[in-house]
Amino acid sequence: MVMPRPADLSSDLLEDFRLETTEQLPRCEQLLIELEQQPRDSARLRELFRVVHTLKGNLGYVEFNQLLPLPQAMEDVLARLREGELTFDSLLGDILLLSLDHLRGLIDEALGGPRSALEPHTFNSLCQALQALAAAPATRQAEIRRTLLQYLDPSTRLQPVELPGPPQLLALLDEHATPADADLLFFSELMQAGEQRSHYWHGRGLRLLSLALSMNETADTPVVPAQLAAAVCLHDLGMAFLPLELLHKTEPLTREERRQLQAHPRLGCDLLRRMPAWTSAAEIILQHQEHADGNGYPKGLLEAEIHPGALILGIVDTFDARTHERAHQTLSKRPRLRAILEINNQAGKQFSPYWVEVFNRTLQQRPQLAHL
């Protein structure tokens, strides 16, 4: 990467810069090695940030402005570490060490040494990749780290790992600003396992999640998205423990069979109530079969008594049942327009009029949701 050397800088100033750099770069490397042993050491992290910031300032002072994007990108990563938005691990340590090594080569070249191996397009790509890591949501950080390390050192051999959850699910949660924490990933795994119980359920969870989270967003997010997502994932988990012959029965249900089916909200709710962080999701699950007019189950609540998340889930669950075959119902797959009309006809009865209006607006704004 050939760079013009400023002609009007004194040799003494450049020598001072060189001497400071020979102290700063090794200190950065030492701090990175120490942080690998003590990744939560805030004092070392602050010092590392300060040294990189000083190094960047010195580069600007001697007018090596072409090099500034690299320490700036490193500073962005360190800032996210200080804020707790990134965590320090050996991969990140290696990435920063290799980036410092490239910066050392570029500085040597700028001071009249041998030409750096880093070409301009590679330099730009490195800076952009570091900035992408600094800005990445938690769901993509591991993937970016591995890709960036492989890019910096192609000889690195990393064991292949799977993303922490299905890409579609991660993208959907990210779209609705919902971090995919360990609990939500576990709930999604249970949802997918439940979907394997019956071929009629395959792909259902993501359809419900997409429409439910979108309706919530249309209504200015009255329900915490993570709680709504957890409820969607687990609301029918109790159904998966029913006999297949009951799940796939096409004849009218007996009183006992209907009692078994109607017990599933309590089963899902009881499981989730063991986790105190998810009490709202548990309430949504318990109430998702309640009707606005009080004719639902298990408690016969009226609309004002029902959690808004349950009112959302009741609509999206029914819409999906009308547009995708559900063997235990006499209603088979219906045209989407007819399904939308049926939802509207139940406003004030089975469904909340307010949430039916939100359902309509959501499909008008995002018509693709009706065709998932």
N, C-alpha and C positions, 0 to 999 in steps of 0.2 A: 504494500500500500504506500505509494510514493506521495510524500507530503512536502510542500514548499516550506523551507525554513525561514522564519522572519529575519530580514536582513538587518534591522535596526536594533536588535537586542545585543547587549554587551556579552562578551564571553564570560565575565564574572557572574552575571545574572544566570546564565545558562548553567554554569558550573554549580552555583548554589542550588538551582533546581535539580540538577543531577544528584547532588549529594543528599538532598532531602528525599528524593525518590528512592534512592538506595536504602534509606531507612524505612520509608513508609510502606513499600511493597512487602518486604520481609515481615514487618509488623502485622500487616493485614493477613498474611499467610499463617503466621503464628496464632493469631486470634481465631482464625477459621479452624485450625487444628484443635485448639483448646475448646472451642464451642462444640465440636463434635463429641467431646467427652462430657461437656456440661452445656447442653443446648438451651437451657433456660437461664443461663447466666446473663442477666440484663446489663450488668456493668461491662462485660466484654462486648456485648452487642452494641452498646452505646459507643464504646471506644472504637469499634470497627467502623461504625457509621461515621464517626467524627474523622477518622483517618482517611476514609474514602472521600468524604466531603472536602477535606483539606487538599487532598491530591487533585481533585477536580478543580478546585480553586486555583491551585498552582499551575495547572495546565492552561487555564484561561489567562493567567498572569503572564505566562511566557508565549501566549498567543498560539498554542497548539490546539486551536479550536476544533480542528477536524476530529480530534480524539475525545472531545467532551461527551458525545452521546454514550460511550461505553461506561465510564464511571457514573454518569447520570442514571443509566439503566440499572447498574449495580446498586446505586443508592436507593432507587425505587424499590428494589427487592428487599433491601435491608430495612427500609421504612415499614414495609408490610410485616416484616418479622417483628419489629418493635411494637407494632400495633396489635400483634397476635393474630393477624389474618393469614400468615404463613407460619409453618413450623420448620425448625432447622433439623435436617437429617444429613446423613452421609452423602446422599445424592446432591443435595443443594450445596454442601460444602465443596464437593468436587467441581460442581458447575462454577462456583465463584473462584475457586483456585485456578481452574483452567482459564477463566476470563481474565484474572489478574496476570496470568502468564502471557496471554495475548497482549494485554496492555503494556506489560514490560517490553515485549518485542517491538511494539509500535513506538514507545518512548525512545528506545535505543535507536531505532531508525530515524526518528525525528532529530536526535542529537548527533546524527552523522554515522551511526553504526550500520550494520548489515540490514538489508531490506527484510521487512517482516513477511512471514508467510501468509499473512491475512490480506486477501484482496478486498477492494472496496465493497463489492456486493456481499462478500462473506461477513465483513465488519458490520454492514448495515443489517444483515440477517440476524447476527448475534445480538445486536442491540435491540432489535424488534422482538426477538424471542425472549430476552430477559424482561422486557416491558410487558409482554404477554403473560409471562409467569407472574409478575407483580400484580397484574390486573385480573388474573384468572379466578373464577369461583372455586370453592373447595372441591367441587366434583371433578374439576379438570386439572388440578395442580399436579397430581401424581403422574398423569399421562404426559404433561408438558415437561416435567423434570426429566423423565426418562428419555423423551425425544431429544431434549436439549443436550443432555449428557452424551447421548449417542452421536449427536451432531458435532459436539466439541471434540470428542475422542472416539472415532469410529471403531477403535480396537476394543472399546469397552464391551464386555459380555454381560448382559443383564438377563436374568431369568424372566421369561414372559409372564406377565400377570394380567388378569382380567380386570376391567374397570369395576369399581365397587358398585355394581348395579347395572341393569339393562340400559343401553344408551338412550333408548326412547324415553324411559322413565326419568333418567337424569336430565335429559333435555327439557322434558315437560316441567319438572320441578324447578329447574333453573329459569324457565320462561316466566314462572309465577313467583320468582324471588323466594323460593323455598329451599333452604339447604338440605341436602340429602344426608342427614345424620345417621348414626348407626341404627337408631330405633326405626326410622322410616325405611331404611334399606331392609331391615329385618321384616317389617310389616309387608313390604313389597314382595319379599321372598315367600311369605306365607300366602299372599294373594295369588302369586303365580302357581304355587303348589296346589292351592284350592282350585284354580282354573283347570288343572290337569285331571281333577276328579270327574269332570263331565266335559265331553267334547262340545256341548252347547255353550260352555263358559269361556272358551279360548279367546283371549284378546279383550275380554270384557272390561277388565280392570282399568286398562289405559283409556278406553273410551269414556268410562265413567269419570275418571280423574280429569281428563281434558275438559269435559263439559262442566263438571262441578266447579273446578277451579276458575274456569272462564266466567261462569255465572256469578261466582263470588266477586270476581274482579269487576264485572259490569256493575255490580251493586256497591262499588267502593269498598270492598273487602271487609264486610262486617264480621266474618269468621276468620280466625287465624288460619292461614292456608295450610300450615303443617298439621293442625288438628283436623281440618277437613280432609286432607290427603290420608291421614292415618285412618280416619273413619271409613273412607271409601275403600281402602285396602282391606279392612277387616270386617266390614259390616255384614257380609254374608259368610264369614268363616264358619259359623255354626252350621250352615247348610251343608258344608262339605262333609260333616260327620253323620249325615243322614244316609239311610240305605239307598243305593243307586236305583233300586226298583221304585222307590218312592220319588226320587228326584226326576226319574224319566217316565213316571206314570202319566198316561194320557186320559184315563177314565176319571170321573169325578172322585174327589178325595173323601175318605170317611172322616168322621168327627175326630177320631184318634190321630189320623194322618195329618189333618189340618192342625191339630194341637201340636204335633211334633214340628211342623213347619213354622208355626207361629212362636215357637220357643227360641228360634235362632237369634233374635236380637239380644235376648238376655244372655245367651251363651257368649256372644262376642263381647258384650259389655262387661261381663264378669271377668273375662280374661284380661281386658285392657285396664280394668280398675286396679289391677295389681301393680300398675305402673303409674305413680302419682302425677307424673308430668303430662299424662294423656287423659285427664278427667273429662275435658270437653269432648274429646273424640269418643270416649266411652258413652257420654250422654247422647251424642249424635247417633251412635250405633243403636242404643236402646230405643230411641224415638223415631228411627227412620221409617217405620211402618205406621206411625200415627197419621191421622187425617185431620185436615183443617177443621172439619165439621164435627170432630169428636168420635167418628166411627172407626178409627183405626185401632191398632193394638201395640203394646200390651196393656196400656193404661187408659185408653180412650181420651187422650188429651185434646184440648181445643187449640186452635192455631196460636193464640197468644202464649200458650204454655209450652210450645214446642221450640226447641233450639233451632235457630235459623239454618244451621248446617244440616239438620235433619230434614227441614223443609226443602232445601236444595237437593239433598240426596234422594228424597222421595220422588222428585220429578225426574231426575236423570236416570234413576233406576227403572222407573216405569217406561220412560222413553226408549231406553235400550231394550227393555223386554218387548216392546211393541215393534221395534225395528230389527230385532234379531231373535231367532227362534228360541223359545223357552219351553221345553217339553212338558213340564208339569202344569202348564196353563193351557186352557182350551184355545186361547188366542194364539194364532201362529204369526209368522212374520207379516207385518203390515207395511204398506207404502209409507214413506216418511211424511208426506203431507197429511195423510190420514192420522198418523201417530201424533203429529203436532196439533191437529184439530181435536183429537181426543184429550190431549193434555189441557187444552184451552176449555173444553167443555166441562172439565172437572174443577175449574177454578171456583173456589168457595165451597167445594165439596171435599174431594180427596186432597186437593192442593190449595196452597195459599194463593189468592189472587195476585198479591204483590210479586211473589216469586214466579208465577206464570208469566207475568208481564216482563220480568227480568229474563226469563227463559226465551221469550219471543225476541227481545232486544239482542240477546246474545247471539241467537241464530241469524238475525238480520245483519249484525256486525261481522260475524264470523260464520258464514254459511257452510264452510267446510266441516264444521263440527257436526252437522246433520248427516254427514256422509262417511263418518269414520267406520 
